[in-house]
Every structure is written in structure tokens, then in C-alpha cells.
Amino acid sequence: MKKMRFAILAIFVAIVAFMTTNAISAKSEGFTTVYAFDASNNFLASGTYADLDNNLCPGSGHFCAHVWTGITQDEKPTGTQLTDIQKQ
């Protein structure tokens, strides 16, 4: 009986941990507005991740932008940091 309660508790904890994780895949942010910043955290542009990837990174082999889910009134990044835009 104790093993069954432990298993249920473990499943519950796993579900809660999965639901509250900050690990957001930037590629799945297709229609969500995100905000791009350069290496010095200066605001570059906003839009969908795909649009920013296409517009900010025309070349190859370099860092293009940090991507965040939010922006403050003074145009600084806030929220969750997503995968950086880079061309390979």
C-alpha cells in the first residue's frame, strides 16, 4: 500500500514539475510574439520566432539575437529566455 501511495505521489510531482517548467522550446512559439535583443541587451525587433529568424539572420555562421518572451517599458528583456537565433 505504501508503494502505491509513493507511486501516485511521484506521478503527481512529475506532472506539477512538467507543467511549471521554464524550458520553452522557441521553435514551438510559432504564433507568439517574442522579442529579440543583441548581445548588449539592446532591443532589435519583435514578432514570431520564425519571422525574427528570417529577418535578423540573413547570413550564416554567427550569433544573431537573444530571444525573450517579454519586454519592459524601457526596452529591456524580461520573462523567459528562449533559444538564441543563430545561423549555422
ABEGO torsion letter per residue (X at the ends): XAAAAAAAAAAAAAAAAAAABABBBAAAAAABBBBBBBAAGBBABBEBAAAAAAAABABBGBBABBBBABBBAAGBBBEBBBBBBBBX
